[in-house]
Amino acid sequence: MLGDLRVWCAGKSQVMTVHYDSKVRLITLKNTARPEHEKDMILSIEGYSIAGGREARLVRNNEPANLDVVILGELRVLVGLGRQTNG
């Protein structure tokens, strides 16, 4: 699929795929290292007005999502670590 980003884990046969659908403004994160009962992560892109114009943000479950935290969590799962650090 054109437009996908795939990240392979060198030590395992796991892969994380990021797919962007521009027609519906959705980003789908698929991670084969995630447990089977967990679904794919779907983020929507929504625009909102600010004083100087418009901005965009990622939303998951009707809540703003921090892209850095989402990607870091998915990469940690991909390599076999937990989503959160203890500290």
FIBA-893757 format. One record per atom (N, C-alpha, C): residue number from 1; residue in three letters; chain; atom name; x, y, z. Coordinates in nm, 2 decimals, padded with zeros to 4 digits. Example, Ala and Ser with C-alpha at 12.3 -4.5 7.8 and 13.67 -1.06 7.14 Angstrom:
! residues 2
<atom pos="1" code="Ala" unit="A" site="N" X="01.32" Y="-00.57" Z="00.78"/>
<atom pos="1" code="Ala" unit="A" site="CA" X="01.23" Y="-00.45" Z="00.78"/>
<atom pos="1" code="Ala" unit="A" site="C" X="01.32" Y="-00.33" Z="00.78"/>
<atom pos="2" code="Ser" unit="A" site="N" X="01.28" Y="-00.22" Z="00.71"/>
<atom pos="2" code="Ser" unit="A" site="CA" X="01.37" Y="-00.11" Z="00.71"/>
<atom pos="2" code="Ser" unit="A" site="C" X="01.29" Y="00.00" Z="00.79"/>
This chain:
! residues 87
<atom pos="1" code="Met" unit="A" site="N" X="00.08" Y="-00.12" Z="00.00"/>
<atom pos="1" code="Met" unit="A" site="CA" X="00.00" Y="00.00" Z="00.00"/>
<atom pos="1" code="Met" unit="A" site="C" X="00.09" Y="00.12" Z="00.00"/>
<atom pos="2" code="Leu" unit="A" site="N" X="00.06" Y="00.22" Z="-00.09"/>
<atom pos="2" code="Leu" unit="A" site="CA" X="00.13" Y="00.34" Z="-00.10"/>
<atom pos="2" code="Leu" unit="A" site="C" X="00.10" Y="00.43" Z="00.03"/>
<atom pos="3" code="Gly" unit="A" site="N" X="00.20" Y="00.49" Z="00.08"/>
<atom pos="3" code="Gly" unit="A" site="CA" X="00.18" Y="00.59" Z="00.19"/>
<atom pos="3" code="Gly" unit="A" site="C" X="00.20" Y="00.52" Z="00.32"/>
<atom pos="4" code="Asp" unit="A" site="N" X="00.22" Y="00.39" Z="00.33"/>
<atom pos="4" code="Asp" unit="A" site="CA" X="00.24" Y="00.32" Z="00.46"/>
<atom pos="4" code="Asp" unit="A" site="C" X="00.38" Y="00.34" Z="00.51"/>
<atom pos="5" code="Leu" unit="A" site="N" X="00.40" Y="00.34" Z="00.64"/>
<atom pos="5" code="Leu" unit="A" site="CA" X="00.53" Y="00.33" Z="00.70"/>
<atom pos="5" code="Leu" unit="A" site="C" X="00.53" Y="00.20" Z="00.78"/>
<atom pos="6" code="Arg" unit="A" site="N" X="00.64" Y="00.12" Z="00.75"/>
<atom pos="6" code="Arg" unit="A" site="CA" X="00.65" Y="-00.01" Z="00.82"/>
<atom pos="6" code="Arg" unit="A" site="C" X="00.78" Y="-00.01" Z="00.90"/>
<atom pos="7" code="Val" unit="A" site="N" X="00.77" Y="-00.05" Z="01.02"/>
<atom pos="7" code="Val" unit="A" site="CA" X="00.89" Y="-00.06" Z="01.11"/>
<atom pos="7" code="Val" unit="A" site="C" X="00.90" Y="-00.20" Z="01.16"/>
<atom pos="8" code="Trp" unit="A" site="N" X="01.01" Y="-00.27" Z="01.12"/>
<atom pos="8" code="Trp" unit="A" site="CA" X="01.04" Y="-00.41" Z="01.16"/>
<atom pos="8" code="Trp" unit="A" site="C" X="01.13" Y="-00.41" Z="01.28"/>
<atom pos="9" code="Cys" unit="A" site="N" X="01.10" Y="-00.50" Z="01.37"/>
<atom pos="9" code="Cys" unit="A" site="CA" X="01.19" Y="-00.53" Z="01.48"/>
<atom pos="9" code="Cys" unit="A" site="C" X="01.30" Y="-00.63" Z="01.44"/>
<atom pos="10" code="Ala" unit="A" site="N" X="01.42" Y="-00.58" Z="01.45"/>
<atom pos="10" code="Ala" unit="A" site="CA" X="01.53" Y="-00.67" Z="01.40"/>
<atom pos="10" code="Ala" unit="A" site="C" X="01.55" Y="-00.80" Z="01.47"/>
<atom pos="11" code="Gly" unit="A" site="N" X="01.52" Y="-00.80" Z="01.60"/>
<atom pos="11" code="Gly" unit="A" site="CA" X="01.54" Y="-00.93" Z="01.67"/>
<atom pos="11" code="Gly" unit="A" site="C" X="01.42" Y="-01.02" Z="01.67"/>
<atom pos="12" code="Lys" unit="A" site="N" X="01.31" Y="-00.97" Z="01.62"/>
<atom pos="12" code="Lys" unit="A" site="CA" X="01.19" Y="-01.05" Z="01.62"/>
<atom pos="12" code="Lys" unit="A" site="C" X="01.12" Y="-01.04" Z="01.48"/>
<atom pos="13" code="Ser" unit="A" site="N" X="01.02" Y="-01.12" Z="01.47"/>
<atom pos="13" code="Ser" unit="A" site="CA" X="00.94" Y="-01.11" Z="01.34"/>
<atom pos="13" code="Ser" unit="A" site="C" X="00.82" Y="-01.02" Z="01.35"/>
<atom pos="14" code="Gln" unit="A" site="N" X="00.83" Y="-00.92" Z="01.43"/>
<atom pos="14" code="Gln" unit="A" site="CA" X="00.72" Y="-00.83" Z="01.45"/>
<atom pos="14" code="Gln" unit="A" site="C" X="00.73" Y="-00.71" Z="01.37"/>
<atom pos="15" code="Val" unit="A" site="N" X="00.62" Y="-00.65" Z="01.33"/>
<atom pos="15" code="Val" unit="A" site="CA" X="00.62" Y="-00.53" Z="01.25"/>
<atom pos="15" code="Val" unit="A" site="C" X="00.51" Y="-00.43" Z="01.29"/>
<atom pos="16" code="Met" unit="A" site="N" X="00.54" Y="-00.30" Z="01.28"/>
<atom pos="16" code="Met" unit="A" site="CA" X="00.44" Y="-00.20" Z="01.31"/>
<atom pos="16" code="Met" unit="A" site="C" X="00.41" Y="-00.13" Z="01.18"/>
<atom pos="17" code="Thr" unit="A" site="N" X="00.29" Y="-00.11" Z="01.14"/>
<atom pos="17" code="Thr" unit="A" site="CA" X="00.25" Y="-00.05" Z="01.02"/>
<atom pos="17" code="Thr" unit="A" site="C" X="00.17" Y="00.08" Z="01.05"/>
<atom pos="18" code="Val" unit="A" site="N" X="00.20" Y="00.19" Z="00.99"/>
<atom pos="18" code="Val" unit="A" site="CA" X="00.13" Y="00.31" Z="01.00"/>
<atom pos="18" code="Val" unit="A" site="C" X="00.06" Y="00.34" Z="00.87"/>
<atom pos="19" code="His" unit="A" site="N" X="-00.07" Y="00.35" Z="00.86"/>
<atom pos="19" code="His" unit="A" site="CA" X="-00.14" Y="00.38" Z="00.74"/>
<atom pos="19" code="His" unit="A" site="C" X="-00.22" Y="00.51" Z="00.75"/>
<atom pos="20" code="Tyr" unit="A" site="N" X="-00.21" Y="00.60" Z="00.66"/>
<atom pos="20" code="Tyr" unit="A" site="CA" X="-00.28" Y="00.73" Z="00.66"/>
<atom pos="20" code="Tyr" unit="A" site="C" X="-00.39" Y="00.72" Z="00.54"/>
<atom pos="21" code="Asp" unit="A" site="N" X="-00.51" Y="00.75" Z="00.58"/>
<atom pos="21" code="Asp" unit="A" site="CA" X="-00.62" Y="00.75" Z="00.48"/>
<atom pos="21" code="Asp" unit="A" site="C" X="-00.66" Y="00.90" Z="00.47"/>
<atom pos="22" code="Ser" unit="A" site="N" X="-00.62" Y="00.96" Z="00.36"/>
<atom pos="22" code="Ser" unit="A" site="CA" X="-00.65" Y="01.11" Z="00.34"/>
<atom pos="22" code="Ser" unit="A" site="C" X="-00.79" Y="01.14" Z="00.32"/>
<atom pos="23" code="Lys" unit="A" site="N" X="-00.87" Y="01.04" Z="00.27"/>
<atom pos="23" code="Lys" unit="A" site="CA" X="-01.01" Y="01.07" Z="00.24"/>
<atom pos="23" code="Lys" unit="A" site="C" X="-01.09" Y="01.09" Z="00.36"/>
<atom pos="24" code="Val" unit="A" site="N" X="-01.06" Y="01.02" Z="00.47"/>
<atom pos="24" code="Val" unit="A" site="CA" X="-01.14" Y="01.03" Z="00.59"/>
<atom pos="24" code="Val" unit="A" site="C" X="-01.05" Y="01.08" Z="00.71"/>
<atom pos="25" code="Arg" unit="A" site="N" X="-00.93" Y="01.12" Z="00.68"/>
<atom pos="25" code="Arg" unit="A" site="CA" X="-00.83" Y="01.18" Z="00.77"/>
<atom pos="25" code="Arg" unit="A" site="C" X="-00.82" Y="01.09" Z="00.89"/>
<atom pos="26" code="Leu" unit="A" site="N" X="-00.78" Y="00.96" Z="00.87"/>
<atom pos="26" code="Leu" unit="A" site="CA" X="-00.76" Y="00.86" Z="00.97"/>
<atom pos="26" code="Leu" unit="A" site="C" X="-00.62" Y="00.81" Z="00.96"/>
<atom pos="27" code="Ile" unit="A" site="N" X="-00.56" Y="00.78" Z="01.08"/>
<atom pos="27" code="Ile" unit="A" site="CA" X="-00.43" Y="00.71" Z="01.09"/>
<atom pos="27" code="Ile" unit="A" site="C" X="-00.45" Y="00.58" Z="01.16"/>
<atom pos="28" code="Thr" unit="A" site="N" X="-00.41" Y="00.47" Z="01.10"/>
<atom pos="28" code="Thr" unit="A" site="CA" X="-00.43" Y="00.34" Z="01.16"/>
<atom pos="28" code="Thr" unit="A" site="C" X="-00.29" Y="00.29" Z="01.20"/>
<atom pos="29" code="Leu" unit="A" site="N" X="-00.27" Y="00.25" Z="01.33"/>
<atom pos="29" code="Leu" unit="A" site="CA" X="-00.14" Y="00.19" Z="01.37"/>
<atom pos="29" code="Leu" unit="A" site="C" X="-00.17" Y="00.04" Z="01.40"/>
<atom pos="30" code="Lys" unit="A" site="N" X="-00.10" Y="-00.05" Z="01.32"/>
<atom pos="30" code="Lys" unit="A" site="CA" X="-00.12" Y="-00.19" Z="01.34"/>
<atom pos="30" code="Lys" unit="A" site="C" X="00.02" Y="-00.24" Z="01.39"/>
<atom pos="31" code="Asn" unit="A" site="N" X="00.01" Y="-00.32" Z="01.50"/>
<atom pos="31" code="Asn" unit="A" site="CA" X="00.14" Y="-00.37" Z="01.56"/>
<atom pos="31" code="Asn" unit="A" site="C" X="00.12" Y="-00.52" Z="01.59"/>
<atom pos="32" code="Thr" unit="A" site="N" X="00.20" Y="-00.60" Z="01.52"/>
<atom pos="32" code="Thr" unit="A" site="CA" X="00.18" Y="-00.74" Z="01.54"/>
<atom pos="32" code="Thr" unit="A" site="C" X="00.23" Y="-00.79" Z="01.67"/>
<atom pos="33" code="Ala" unit="A" site="N" X="00.31" Y="-00.71" Z="01.74"/>
<atom pos="33" code="Ala" unit="A" site="CA" X="00.36" Y="-00.75" Z="01.88"/>
<atom pos="33" code="Ala" unit="A" site="C" X="00.25" Y="-00.72" Z="01.98"/>
<atom pos="34" code="Arg" unit="A" site="N" X="00.15" Y="-00.65" Z="01.95"/>
<atom pos="34" code="Arg" unit="A" site="CA" X="00.04" Y="-00.63" Z="02.05"/>
<atom pos="34" code="Arg" unit="A" site="C" X="-00.04" Y="-00.75" Z="02.07"/>
<atom pos="35" code="Pro" unit="A" site="N" X="-00.09" Y="-00.78" Z="02.19"/>
<atom pos="35" code="Pro" unit="A" site="CA" X="-00.17" Y="-00.90" Z="02.22"/>
<atom pos="35" code="Pro" unit="A" site="C" X="-00.29" Y="-00.90" Z="02.13"/>
<atom pos="36" code="Glu" unit="A" site="N" X="-00.33" Y="-01.03" Z="02.10"/>
<atom pos="36" code="Glu" unit="A" site="CA" X="-00.44" Y="-01.05" Z="02.00"/>
<atom pos="36" code="Glu" unit="A" site="C" X="-00.57" Y="-00.98" Z="02.04"/>
<atom pos="37" code="His" unit="A" site="N" X="-00.60" Y="-00.97" Z="02.17"/>
<atom pos="37" code="His" unit="A" site="CA" X="-00.73" Y="-00.91" Z="02.21"/>
<atom pos="37" code="His" unit="A" site="C" X="-00.73" Y="-00.76" Z="02.20"/>
<atom pos="38" code="Glu" unit="A" site="N" X="-00.61" Y="-00.70" Z="02.17"/>
<atom pos="38" code="Glu" unit="A" site="CA" X="-00.61" Y="-00.55" Z="02.15"/>
<atom pos="38" code="Glu" unit="A" site="C" X="-00.63" Y="-00.52" Z="02.01"/>
<atom pos="39" code="Lys" unit="A" site="N" X="-00.71" Y="-00.42" Z="01.98"/>
<atom pos="39" code="Lys" unit="A" site="CA" X="-00.74" Y="-00.38" Z="01.84"/>
<atom pos="39" code="Lys" unit="A" site="C" X="-00.64" Y="-00.29" Z="01.79"/>
<atom pos="40" code="Asp" unit="A" site="N" X="-00.65" Y="-00.26" Z="01.66"/>
<atom pos="40" code="Asp" unit="A" site="CA" X="-00.56" Y="-00.16" Z="01.60"/>
<atom pos="40" code="Asp" unit="A" site="C" X="-00.59" Y="-00.02" Z="01.66"/>
<atom pos="41" code="Met" unit="A" site="N" X="-00.49" Y="00.06" Z="01.67"/>
<atom pos="41" code="Met" unit="A" site="CA" X="-00.51" Y="00.20" Z="01.72"/>
<atom pos="41" code="Met" unit="A" site="C" X="-00.55" Y="00.29" Z="01.60"/>
<atom pos="42" code="Ile" unit="A" site="N" X="-00.67" Y="00.35" Z="01.61"/>
<atom pos="42" code="Ile" unit="A" site="CA" X="-00.71" Y="00.44" Z="01.51"/>
<atom pos="42" code="Ile" unit="A" site="C" X="-00.72" Y="00.58" Z="01.56"/>
<atom pos="43" code="Leu" unit="A" site="N" X="-00.65" Y="00.67" Z="01.50"/>
<atom pos="43" code="Leu" unit="A" site="CA" X="-00.64" Y="00.82" Z="01.53"/>
<atom pos="43" code="Leu" unit="A" site="C" X="-00.71" Y="00.90" Z="01.42"/>
<atom pos="44" code="Ser" unit="A" site="N" X="-00.79" Y="00.99" Z="01.46"/>
<atom pos="44" code="Ser" unit="A" site="CA" X="-00.84" Y="01.08" Z="01.36"/>
<atom pos="44" code="Ser" unit="A" site="C" X="-00.77" Y="01.22" Z="01.37"/>
<atom pos="45" code="Ile" unit="A" site="N" X="-00.77" Y="01.29" Z="01.25"/>
<atom pos="45" code="Ile" unit="A" site="CA" X="-00.72" Y="01.42" Z="01.25"/>
<atom pos="45" code="Ile" unit="A" site="C" X="-00.83" Y="01.52" Z="01.24"/>
<atom pos="46" code="Glu" unit="A" site="N" X="-00.84" Y="01.61" Z="01.34"/>
<atom pos="46" code="Glu" unit="A" site="CA" X="-00.94" Y="01.71" Z="01.34"/>
<atom pos="46" code="Glu" unit="A" site="C" X="-00.89" Y="01.85" Z="01.34"/>
<atom pos="47" code="Gly" unit="A" site="N" X="-00.95" Y="01.94" Z="01.28"/>
<atom pos="47" code="Gly" unit="A" site="CA" X="-00.91" Y="02.08" Z="01.28"/>
<atom pos="47" code="Gly" unit="A" site="C" X="-00.99" Y="02.16" Z="01.38"/>
<atom pos="48" code="Tyr" unit="A" site="N" X="-00.93" Y="02.26" Z="01.43"/>
<atom pos="48" code="Tyr" unit="A" site="CA" X="-01.00" Y="02.35" Z="01.52"/>
<atom pos="48" code="Tyr" unit="A" site="C" X="-00.95" Y="02.49" Z="01.50"/>
<atom pos="49" code="Ser" unit="A" site="N" X="-01.03" Y="02.59" Z="01.54"/>
<atom pos="49" code="Ser" unit="A" site="CA" X="-01.00" Y="02.73" Z="01.52"/>
<atom pos="49" code="Ser" unit="A" site="C" X="-00.91" Y="02.78" Z="01.63"/>
<atom pos="50" code="Ile" unit="A" site="N" X="-00.82" Y="02.87" Z="01.60"/>
<atom pos="50" code="Ile" unit="A" site="CA" X="-00.74" Y="02.95" Z="01.70"/>
<atom pos="50" code="Ile" unit="A" site="C" X="-00.75" Y="03.09" Z="01.66"/>
<atom pos="51" code="Ala" unit="A" site="N" X="-00.70" Y="03.18" Z="01.74"/>
<atom pos="51" code="Ala" unit="A" site="CA" X="-00.70" Y="03.32" Z="01.71"/>
<atom pos="51" code="Ala" unit="A" site="C" X="-00.64" Y="03.36" Z="01.57"/>
<atom pos="52" code="Gly" unit="A" site="N" X="-00.53" Y="03.29" Z="01.53"/>
<atom pos="52" code="Gly" unit="A" site="CA" X="-00.46" Y="03.33" Z="01.41"/>
<atom pos="52" code="Gly" unit="A" site="C" X="-00.50" Y="03.24" Z="01.29"/>
<atom pos="53" code="Gly" unit="A" site="N" X="-00.60" Y="03.15" Z="01.30"/>
<atom pos="53" code="Gly" unit="A" site="CA" X="-00.63" Y="03.07" Z="01.19"/>
<atom pos="53" code="Gly" unit="A" site="C" X="-00.69" Y="02.93" Z="01.23"/>
<atom pos="54" code="Arg" unit="A" site="N" X="-00.62" Y="02.83" Z="01.18"/>
<atom pos="54" code="Arg" unit="A" site="CA" X="-00.67" Y="02.69" Z="01.21"/>
<atom pos="54" code="Arg" unit="A" site="C" X="-00.55" Y="02.61" Z="01.25"/>
<atom pos="55" code="Glu" unit="A" site="N" X="-00.57" Y="02.51" Z="01.33"/>
<atom pos="55" code="Glu" unit="A" site="CA" X="-00.47" Y="02.41" Z="01.37"/>
<atom pos="55" code="Glu" unit="A" site="C" X="-00.53" Y="02.27" Z="01.35"/>
<atom pos="56" code="Ala" unit="A" site="N" X="-00.45" Y="02.17" Z="01.36"/>
<atom pos="56" code="Ala" unit="A" site="CA" X="-00.50" Y="02.03" Z="01.36"/>
<atom pos="56" code="Ala" unit="A" site="C" X="-00.44" Y="01.95" Z="01.47"/>
<atom pos="57" code="Arg" unit="A" site="N" X="-00.51" Y="01.85" Z="01.51"/>
<atom pos="57" code="Arg" unit="A" site="CA" X="-00.46" Y="01.76" Z="01.62"/>
<atom pos="57" code="Arg" unit="A" site="C" X="-00.51" Y="01.62" Z="01.60"/>
<atom pos="58" code="Leu" unit="A" site="N" X="-00.44" Y="01.53" Z="01.66"/>
<atom pos="58" code="Leu" unit="A" site="CA" X="-00.48" Y="01.39" Z="01.66"/>
<atom pos="58" code="Leu" unit="A" site="C" X="-00.57" Y="01.36" Z="01.77"/>
<atom pos="59" code="Val" unit="A" site="N" X="-00.68" Y="01.28" Z="01.75"/>
<atom pos="59" code="Val" unit="A" site="CA" X="-00.78" Y="01.25" Z="01.85"/>
<atom pos="59" code="Val" unit="A" site="C" X="-00.80" Y="01.10" Z="01.85"/>
<atom pos="60" code="Arg" unit="A" site="N" X="-00.81" Y="01.04" Z="01.97"/>
<atom pos="60" code="Arg" unit="A" site="CA" X="-00.84" Y="00.90" Z="01.99"/>
<atom pos="60" code="Arg" unit="A" site="C" X="-00.94" Y="00.89" Z="02.10"/>
<atom pos="61" code="Asn" unit="A" site="N" X="-01.05" Y="00.82" Z="02.07"/>
<atom pos="61" code="Asn" unit="A" site="CA" X="-01.16" Y="00.81" Z="02.17"/>
<atom pos="61" code="Asn" unit="A" site="C" X="-01.21" Y="00.95" Z="02.22"/>
<atom pos="62" code="Asn" unit="A" site="N" X="-01.22" Y="01.04" Z="02.13"/>
<atom pos="62" code="Asn" unit="A" site="CA" X="-01.27" Y="01.17" Z="02.15"/>
<atom pos="62" code="Asn" unit="A" site="C" X="-01.18" Y="01.25" Z="02.25"/>
<atom pos="63" code="Glu" unit="A" site="N" X="-01.06" Y="01.21" Z="02.26"/>
<atom pos="63" code="Glu" unit="A" site="CA" X="-00.96" Y="01.29" Z="02.35"/>
<atom pos="63" code="Glu" unit="A" site="C" X="-00.84" Y="01.32" Z="02.26"/>
<atom pos="64" code="Pro" unit="A" site="N" X="-00.78" Y="01.44" Z="02.28"/>
<atom pos="64" code="Pro" unit="A" site="CA" X="-00.65" Y="01.47" Z="02.21"/>
<atom pos="64" code="Pro" unit="A" site="C" X="-00.54" Y="01.37" Z="02.24"/>
<atom pos="65" code="Ala" unit="A" site="N" X="-00.47" Y="01.33" Z="02.14"/>
<atom pos="65" code="Ala" unit="A" site="CA" X="-00.36" Y="01.23" Z="02.16"/>
<atom pos="65" code="Ala" unit="A" site="C" X="-00.23" Y="01.29" Z="02.14"/>
<atom pos="66" code="Asn" unit="A" site="N" X="-00.13" Y="01.26" Z="02.22"/>
<atom pos="66" code="Asn" unit="A" site="CA" X="00.01" Y="01.31" Z="02.21"/>
<atom pos="66" code="Asn" unit="A" site="C" X="00.08" Y="01.21" Z="02.12"/>
<atom pos="67" code="Leu" unit="A" site="N" X="00.11" Y="01.25" Z="02.00"/>
<atom pos="67" code="Leu" unit="A" site="CA" X="00.17" Y="01.17" Z="01.90"/>
<atom pos="67" code="Leu" unit="A" site="C" X="00.30" Y="01.11" Z="01.95"/>
<atom pos="68" code="Asp" unit="A" site="N" X="00.39" Y="01.19" Z="02.01"/>
<atom pos="68" code="Asp" unit="A" site="CA" X="00.52" Y="01.13" Z="02.07"/>
<atom pos="68" code="Asp" unit="A" site="C" X="00.49" Y="01.02" Z="02.16"/>
<atom pos="69" code="Val" unit="A" site="N" X="00.40" Y="01.03" Z="02.25"/>
<atom pos="69" code="Val" unit="A" site="CA" X="00.37" Y="00.93" Z="02.35"/>
<atom pos="69" code="Val" unit="A" site="C" X="00.31" Y="00.80" Z="02.28"/>
<atom pos="70" code="Val" unit="A" site="N" X="00.22" Y="00.82" Z="02.19"/>
<atom pos="70" code="Val" unit="A" site="CA" X="00.16" Y="00.71" Z="02.12"/>
<atom pos="70" code="Val" unit="A" site="C" X="00.27" Y="00.63" Z="02.04"/>
<atom pos="71" code="Ile" unit="A" site="N" X="00.35" Y="00.70" Z="01.96"/>
<atom pos="71" code="Ile" unit="A" site="CA" X="00.46" Y="00.63" Z="01.89"/>
<atom pos="71" code="Ile" unit="A" site="C" X="00.56" Y="00.56" Z="01.98"/>
<atom pos="72" code="Leu" unit="A" site="N" X="00.60" Y="00.63" Z="02.08"/>
<atom pos="72" code="Leu" unit="A" site="CA" X="00.69" Y="00.57" Z="02.18"/>
<atom pos="72" code="Leu" unit="A" site="C" X="00.64" Y="00.44" Z="02.24"/>
<atom pos="73" code="Gly" unit="A" site="N" X="00.51" Y="00.45" Z="02.28"/>
<atom pos="73" code="Gly" unit="A" site="CA" X="00.44" Y="00.33" Z="02.34"/>
<atom pos="73" code="Gly" unit="A" site="C" X="00.44" Y="00.21" Z="02.24"/>
<atom pos="74" code="Glu" unit="A" site="N" X="00.40" Y="00.24" Z="02.12"/>
<atom pos="74" code="Glu" unit="A" site="CA" X="00.39" Y="00.14" Z="02.02"/>
<atom pos="74" code="Glu" unit="A" site="C" X="00.53" Y="00.08" Z="01.99"/>
<atom pos="75" code="Leu" unit="A" site="N" X="00.63" Y="00.16" Z="01.98"/>
<atom pos="75" code="Leu" unit="A" site="CA" X="00.77" Y="00.11" Z="01.96"/>
<atom pos="75" code="Leu" unit="A" site="C" X="00.82" Y="00.02" Z="02.08"/>
<atom pos="76" code="Arg" unit="A" site="N" X="00.78" Y="00.06" Z="02.20"/>
<atom pos="76" code="Arg" unit="A" site="CA" X="00.82" Y="-00.02" Z="02.32"/>
<atom pos="76" code="Arg" unit="A" site="C" X="00.75" Y="-00.16" Z="02.31"/>
<atom pos="77" code="Val" unit="A" site="N" X="00.62" Y="-00.16" Z="02.27"/>
<atom pos="77" code="Val" unit="A" site="CA" X="00.55" Y="-00.29" Z="02.25"/>
<atom pos="77" code="Val" unit="A" site="C" X="00.62" Y="-00.37" Z="02.15"/>
<atom pos="78" code="Leu" unit="A" site="N" X="00.66" Y="-00.31" Z="02.04"/>
<atom pos="78" code="Leu" unit="A" site="CA" X="00.72" Y="-00.38" Z="01.92"/>
<atom pos="78" code="Leu" unit="A" site="C" X="00.85" Y="-00.45" Z="01.96"/>
<atom pos="79" code="Val" unit="A" site="N" X="00.93" Y="-00.39" Z="02.05"/>
<atom pos="79" code="Val" unit="A" site="CA" X="01.06" Y="-00.45" Z="02.09"/>
<atom pos="79" code="Val" unit="A" site="C" X="01.04" Y="-00.54" Z="02.21"/>
<atom pos="80" code="Gly" unit="A" site="N" X="00.92" Y="-00.55" Z="02.27"/>
<atom pos="80" code="Gly" unit="A" site="CA" X="00.90" Y="-00.64" Z="02.38"/>
<atom pos="80" code="Gly" unit="A" site="C" X="00.90" Y="-00.58" Z="02.52"/>
<atom pos="81" code="Leu" unit="A" site="N" X="00.91" Y="-00.44" Z="02.52"/>
<atom pos="81" code="Leu" unit="A" site="CA" X="00.91" Y="-00.37" Z="02.65"/>
<atom pos="81" code="Leu" unit="A" site="C" X="00.76" Y="-00.34" Z="02.68"/>
<atom pos="82" code="Gly" unit="A" site="N" X="00.74" Y="-00.30" Z="02.80"/>
<atom pos="82" code="Gly" unit="A" site="CA" X="00.60" Y="-00.25" Z="02.84"/>
<atom pos="82" code="Gly" unit="A" site="C" X="00.58" Y="-00.11" Z="02.78"/>
<atom pos="83" code="Arg" unit="A" site="N" X="00.45" Y="-00.07" Z="02.78"/>
<atom pos="83" code="Arg" unit="A" site="CA" X="00.42" Y="00.06" Z="02.72"/>
<atom pos="83" code="Arg" unit="A" site="C" X="00.47" Y="00.18" Z="02.81"/>
<atom pos="84" code="Gln" unit="A" site="N" X="00.47" Y="00.16" Z="02.94"/>
<atom pos="84" code="Gln" unit="A" site="CA" X="00.50" Y="00.26" Z="03.03"/>
<atom pos="84" code="Gln" unit="A" site="C" X="00.63" Y="00.23" Z="03.10"/>
<atom pos="85" code="Thr" unit="A" site="N" X="00.71" Y="00.34" Z="03.13"/>
<atom pos="85" code="Thr" unit="A" site="CA" X="00.83" Y="00.32" Z="03.21"/>
<atom pos="85" code="Thr" unit="A" site="C" X="00.79" Y="00.33" Z="03.36"/>
<atom pos="86" code="Asn" unit="A" site="N" X="00.87" Y="00.26" Z="03.44"/>
<atom pos="86" code="Asn" unit="A" site="CA" X="00.86" Y="00.27" Z="03.58"/>
<atom pos="86" code="Asn" unit="A" site="C" X="00.95" Y="00.37" Z="03.63"/>
<atom pos="87" code="Gly" unit="A" site="N" X="00.90" Y="00.48" Z="03.68"/>
<atom pos="87" code="Gly" unit="A" site="CA" X="00.99" Y="00.59" Z="03.72"/>
<atom pos="87" code="Gly" unit="A" site="C" X="00.92" Y="00.71" Z="03.76"/>
